[in-house]
């Protein structure tokens, strides 16, 4: 039976899909949420405000060795692993507006991928790693789905 990460009361929780038993993986007084598995199943990337604002963290799939990947005064939610597991896409307002960024798995080389007046949110990689789909907030209660074609993609 495969375990799946769930968001429950702002904690990352590992539960068996066949029953309600589970294990807290990221216990802190902060909000830990938006978990995403690494493609090899060995790690979980997630967002947390445990250091005062939303940052991206990586931990082993058993909840051990959590470490912060981003360290910026900006809000940086919604991480997503690339299919090969080498990069992580996320949203950040580090340049004043919510945009899509990607960084190396270790948190190095954060690169802005979008630059629009609208807010870009919730990045998800295509299976081949050549595109990122995301939502663009256009106006009150109106979002568009966009796809970004990545240069130099695998």
N, C-alpha and C positions, 0 to 999 in steps of 0.2 A: 504494500500500500504506500503510495507516494505522499509525503508531507507537503503541505502548501503554506506559505506565509499569509497571514490574515491581519487586517487592521482591526483591533478590538480595543475600544476605550483608549485610543492613541498609543497603544503598545504594539510592538511587533510580536506576534504569537505564532508558534508552530503547532499545527493541529493535524491529526490524522483525518483524512476525508471520510472515514467510515464511522467515526465516533466523535464525541465532544471533548475527549482528553487532549491536552496539549501542553506546551511548554512556552513560557515567556522567554523570548530571546533577547530583547533589548529593554531591560528594566531601568528606568530612570524617572525622576520626578518631572521630566520634560515630556514634550510630545514627540514620540517616535512614530513615523508613519511613512507611507508610500514605498513599501518594500518591493524590490525587484530581484529575482534570481539572476546569478551569473549563468551564462550558457552551460558551463561545466557542472553547475549545481553545488559548487563548493563555497560560494559566498553569497551574501545578500547585501545589496546597496540600499540605503534608505535615507530619509531626511529626518533631522532632529533639531530641536531648538535648545538642546542641553547646554550649549555654550552661549546662550543669549539670543541667537537668531537662527533662522533656518539654514542649516549647513548639510552637506552630503557626507554620509558615513559609509564605511564598508566593514562588514564583520564576517566571520566564518559562518557557515550554515548552521552550526550548533550554538551560535550566539556569542562565541568567544572572540577575543581580540578586536573589539570595535575600535576603529580609528577614523578620525576626521580627514576627509579628502579635500574639502574646501575650507578656506579661512578668510572670509570677507565680510564686511559689514552689511553686505547686501543679503536679500532673501534669496535662497537657492534651493527651491523644491523640485520634486518630481524627477528623480533620476531614472535612467533607463540604460541597460547594458546593450552594447552593440552585439550582433550575432556571434562574432568571433571572440567577444569578451575582452577586447583590448581597450575599448573606449566606453565612456559613459556620457550620455546626453542628459541635459538638465535645463531648467529655466532659471534665469537670474536677472535681477534688476541692477547689477553692478555698474551698468552704464546709464542708469537713470530710467530705464523702461524694461519691462519684462520681455526678454529675448531668449532664443534658444542658443545654448552653448554646448560644446563637447570638450571633454578632457581625456587625458590618458587614464587608465585604470588606477594608477597611483595618485591621481589628483593633479598631475603636472600638465602644463600646456593648455590651460583653459582658453578656448577660442570661441568668439561670438560667431554664430552661423546666420542669424537673422539681424536685420536692422530696420525695423518698421516703426511707425508711430503707434500702431495697434499693439496690444499685448499678446505675445506668443507663449503658449502654455502646453504642457503635457506631451513632451516629445516621445515618440515611439519609433524604433528602427524598423526598416523593412527586413525581411528574412535574408536578403543578400547583402545587407549593410550599405547599400548605395543610396538610400533615401531615408529621410526622417519625416514621418507624418506628425502633425501637431495641430492644435486648435488656435485660431486667431480670434481674439475678442474684438469685435467690430464696433458694437454699441450695446446699450443696455439689453441684456438677455439675448444677444445675437452673437453667435460664433460661426466661423467658417473653418472647414477642414482644409488644411494646406499640406502640400508635399514638397519637401526641399530635396533637390538632387545634389548630392555631395560630390565635389571635385576630389580627385585623388582617392576615391573610395576603393576598398579591396575588390 
